[in-house]
């Protein structure tokens, strides 16, 4: 199953995105993102499975949230996906 990580600028922003997605019935998990995924050095990620990525992004945008980046974990490597 594909794993996508939505990068948030802070833990608070990630928690808010998680709440919005959970309320919409989308299961997520937040955690500290690896340093190489953020130019800020301290970022958090919201993890999603492949089938819900596009609907989740639409829900987030509708709620006024704009993730900084989106990554797909493929074969142990992070691949940036256009938002």
RAGI-V63008 format. One record per helix or strand of 2 or more residues. SS is the DSSP state (alpha for helix, beta for strand). FROM is the first residue (numbers start at 1). LEN is the number of residues. Records with the same first field share a line. If there is no record, write none. Layout:
# RAGI-V63008
SS = FROM-LEN / FROM-LEN
This chain:
# RAGI-V63008
beta = 3-6 / 29-4 / 44-6 / 69-6 / 77-5
alpha = 11-13 / 35-3 / 50-13
